[in-house]
Amino acid sequence: MRPVHSTPAHQSDDFAELVCSNSLKSDSENTAPWLLKEEMRRAGSLLIRIARECSVPAGHALAVDRSVFSKRVTEVISSEPRIRIRREEVTSVDESEGITIIATGPLTSAALTTEIARLSSLSASTENHDPHLYFYDSISPIVEAESIDMSRVYLAARYDKGTADYINCPMTPEEYGRFYDALLAAQSVEERDWEKLNYFEGCLPIEEIARRGRDTLRFGPMKPVGLRDPRTGKTPYAVVQLRQENLRADSYNLVGFQNHLKFGEQARVLRLIPGLENARFLRYGQIHRNTYISAPTLLQETLQMKALPRVFFAGQICGVEGYVESIATGLLAGVHAASLALDRPLEPAPRASAHGSLTHYVTHADPRNFQPANITFDLLPPLETRVRDRQQRHRLQCERGLRDFVQWMERVGAPLNASVPSL
């Protein structure tokens, strides 16, 4: 709907604008995020291909220049003659005609939110559970690279995994104590808008983490383990990591430092971090609403609505957390919608694959305690034979998942690494 209607989080009119982070998670082989991306790569995912083209150094993770990434996606989609772009707000869905994929992202407009609630109410399987849920998510601050005091920081990747692309700001116990006390005393945004905060546990604001105990940050976003300071040979008491934001390397984001403090308070508190005493902030942390449905009550494993099979949901709104997971459900919804349009039988992605495990969780979780999920090995089914060695077990799970996924793509008639890739 942008630029006709904007959102509190977006800053441009381009498609696929990443607002919370520029990371598409681990690229280390035989990890769960790697498996999900590798399945998408083999399926010819356009977004994964563009992400590789727009990547920036991030150790063992796949991170992108978010501006270049969104512009490139916009260019490719705009130049595709089979896609007609309409920049307007969608306020109604005809559930009986055509095929609809609802992939509104985390900041669904009020009018479309009301329409989704209407569609949800048509399902006979809501069982008195709220079919339309929400939680709150936050955005990390970004600092100008030239304003970082490089004499006080060091470059390293955790456990020396991948290249040393992260800037690490080490803290002594005394520095950590001053930062912690200032963080707890800092003023948040006005309370009236956030009276019923329902945060996603995997993306808590740093001040919320800090309130759980004095050392919780040191075991969370400021964990120093595996980040030995090469100048001293010692592991710091706490560390703040900065990740490169774009290809020019002129800006860095504070990893895991999402918050909803007032902007002036953010500047005061974050400048207590060693190396950031004179930091110039290109963007402050923010909080925004993320909307998602109760997928276990409303969706089939094919991401179709149970009561309205011509309506699909994809992306974060269907109950996944993370950019990679959102892209994956978009790919699946496209495959299933194409099968429906061609009058082919719809077959869910195989349970052993990362795609299948993700949609299995989304559609089979307990609706009373449903929270969006990232892809992890916990979602994948165990091997038939017990394997004690963790690395070997994960490798075997990935091999099984890739094999089953490729066979499934061939069965449903989806091209593998096609010249015209799927979105």
GIFEN-V641180 format. One line per field, one symbol per residue. ss: DSSP state (H for helix, E for strand, L for the rest). phi: phi as a letter, one per 30 degrees, with the letter a starting at -180 (. if undefined). psi: psi as a letter, one per 30 degrees, with the letter a starting at -180 (. if undefined). Layout:
BEGIN
ss = ???
phi = ???
psi = ???
END
This chain:
BEGIN
ss = LLLLLLLLLLLLLLLLLLLLLLEEEELLLLLHHHHHHHHHHHLLLHHHHHHHHLEELLLLEEEELHHHHHHHHHHHHHLLLLLLLLLLLLLLLLLLLLLEEELLLLLLLHHHHHHHHHHHHLLLLLLLLLLEEEEEEEELLEEEHHHLLHHHLEEELHHHLLLLLEEEEEELHHHHHHHHHHHHHLLELLHHHHLLLLELHHHLLHHHHHLLLLLLHHHLLLLLLLLEELLLLEELLEEEEEEELLLLLLEEEELLLLLLELHHHHHHHHLLLLLLLLLLEEELLEEEEEEEELHHHHELLLLEELLLLLEEELLHHHLELLHHHHHHHHHHHHHHHHHHHLLLLLLLLLLLLHHHHHHHHHHHLLHHHLLLELLLHHHLLLLLLLLLLHHHHHHHHHHHHHHHHHHHHHHLLLLLLLLLLLL
phi = .dcebcbdcdbbcddhddccaccciecdeicdddeddddddddiedddddeddcdbeaicccbbddddedddddddddcdddcccbcaddcbbcdccibbccbdidcdddddedddddddddddcdhidddbcabcbbcddbcdedcddddcbbcacehhdiddccdccdbdeddddddddddddddddedddbdbdbddedbdddddddddldcdddcbdcddeibddddciccddabccccecbddhcabcddicdabddeddeeddddddejcecdccdacdbbbdccbcdeecccdddiddddbdccccbieddjcbjdddddddddddddddddddcicdcbeededdddddddddecbddddbdbebddbddddddddcdbdddddddddddddddddddddedddiddchddcddd
psi = fkgekalfekflgllhjkfelgkhakgkkgleeeeeeeeeeffhkeeeeeeefgllkhbgljlljeeeeeeeeeeeeffjfgkjkjilkkflkjffkakkjjifafikleeeeeeeeeeeffkggfhgkjfjlllkllkllklkefgkjfffllklkkghjalifkkkjkkleeeeeeeeeeeffkkllkfffhfikikkefhkkeeeeefflfgeefgcfgkfkghkjfffglklelkkkkkkelffhglkkjkghklhlkeeeeeeefffkkfgegkkkfklklklkkklliefffklfgglkefifgklklafffglkleeeeeefeeeeeeeeeeeeghlkkklkkefleeeeefeeefgljffhkkkklklfffkkllekkjekeeeeeeeeeeeeeeeeeeeeeefgkkkhlfjll.
END
